Amino acid sequence: MIRIFAICLLCGTCAQAEVLVASRTISANSVIASDDILFRDIIAPSGFSDPSKVVGMEARNAIFAGR
């Protein structure tokens, strides 16, 4: 039983949390503004939860709404 628990801890799992997603489609090479993002409670393996880390950055690729 302990081995199974240890294996579960070592394996990466997805958790449901509030993460930032695009509120609209953001075109490539455009600067992300605060009205371009919103929080959504979803299951995601990774993502941003702090808007200050995203706002002002330039999108390398197109980011579609909800992603």
VENFENUR-V385000 format. One record per pair of residues at least 24 apart in sequence whose ideal C-beta (glycine too) atoms are under 10 Angstrom apart, sorted by the first residue. I is the first residue (numbers start at 1). J is the second residue. Records with the same first field share a line. If there is no record, write none. Layout:
I=J, J
This chain:
12=45, 46
13=43, 45
14=42, 43, 44, 45, 46
15=43, 44, 45
16=41, 42, 43, 44
17=41, 42, 43, 44, 47, 49
18=42, 44, 47, 49
19=43, 44, 46, 47, 48, 49
20=44, 47, 48, 49, 50, 51, 53, 54, 55
21=47, 48, 63, 64, 65, 66, 67
22=54, 59, 62, 63, 64, 65, 66, 67
23=65, 66
24=63, 64, 65, 66
25=62, 63, 64, 65, 66, 67
26=58, 59, 61, 62, 63, 64, 65, 67
27=59, 61, 62, 63
28=58, 59, 60, 61, 62, 63
29=58, 59, 60, 61, 62
30=58, 59, 62, 63
31=55, 56, 57, 58, 59
32=56, 57, 58, 59, 63
36=63, 65
37=63
38=65, 66
40=66, 67
42=66
